[in-house]
């Protein structure tokens, strides 16, 4: 697998399309950071990191749906790819879906949302957008 973040987003997208309550995927520091941001922003209910067989860790994310079984995540979009990195300075941080969605950036201060990066006055690599 050459792009673990795209795999992360695709697994979430596929689980939402078939209305699974949770999705399990291999864990890494960046995926745990992305899951933490999604939880803080209210897109998922919770997540847990578990030790599976051997040295590998698993990440189980519990997806959030409203009372009519409509997912809170409408769409996920990978922006910066391994073949084409996309960077944004503070003034150019994208606001997806008219400000209703979030951009997730990898900055010198760690992973953060576009709003947090703007408040901190930093730019970085735009990893993905969620709305």
N, C-alpha and C positions, 0 to 999 in steps of 0.2 A: 504494500500500500504506500503510495507516494504522498498522499495528502490526508493525514489523519483528521484534520478539522472538517474537511468535506465529508469524510466518512461519518463523523460525529453528527453533522447536520442531516445527512441523508438518513441515518438510522432513526433520528427523531422524526423527520418528515414521514418516513414510511410507517412508523408506529402510530402517528397521529392519523394518518389516512385510514387505518384499519381500527382505530379507536382502542388501542391497547392501553391499559392503565399505567404500564411502566415499560421501560426499555433498558436492556442491559448491553453494555459495550466495554471494550478494554479501557482501562484507566491510564491516564498520564497527567502530569501536572497541569498542562494547558487545558485538557478536557475538564479537570476538576475545577479549574478557574472559570471556565465557561459555564459550567453547571452552577457554580456559586453565583455568578452574575444573573443567570436566568432565574434562580430562586429569589434573589434579592429584588428583582424587577417584577416578580409575580407571574412569570411565564410557566414555571413548574411548581409542583407542591413541595417536593423535597428530593434529595439525592443521598445516596450512601455509597461509600467506598468499601469494598469487601475483598478479603483475601480468598482467591479461589485456589484451585489445586496448584501447588508449586509456588514460584516466586511472582507470578502474574497477579495483578489486581484487577478487580472488576468495578465498574461504575454503574449503579442502578439508579435511573432517574424516574421519579413518579410524576407523570404528566398531569396537567390540570385541565379540567373540563368544567363548563358551567352547568347549571341545572338542566339545560336542554341538550346536554351531551355535545356541545360545541366546544372545540378546543380553544384555549386562550392563545395559542400560537397559530396564526393564520399562515405565515410564510417565513421561511428561513432562506437567506441568500448569502452565498460565499462571495466575498468581494476580492480580497487579495489571494492570489493563487501562487503555487510554486513557480510557475512559468512567467507570471506577471504580478509583481508586488505592487500594491497600491498604498501610498503613504499620504497622510493629510496633516497639514499644520493646523494650529488651533482654529483659525478663521475658516478653514475649509472642511471641518468635520461634518459629514453628511447627517441629515436628520430624516430618517426614512419615514415614509407614510405620513408626512405632514407633522412630524413630531410625536406621533402615537407609538412609533416603534423605537428601537434602540440600535445604535451602532456599537459594536464591541471592538475596542482598539487594544493593540499591544504597544504599550508605551515604555519609556525608560523607568517609570514608576510601577510597572506591572500591568496586568489586564484591568481595563476599566471601560465603563460605558462612555459614549461620546459626550454626554452631559458632564460626567465627572472629569473627563479629560479637559473639556472646555473650562470648567471651574478651576482646575489645577493649572491651566495655562500651558498644557503640553499637547503635542501631536503625536502621531505614531502610525503604525501599520493598521489599516482598517481590515480586520479579519472577516467580520460578517455583519449582517443586519438581520434583526428579528422584529417582526410585527404581527 
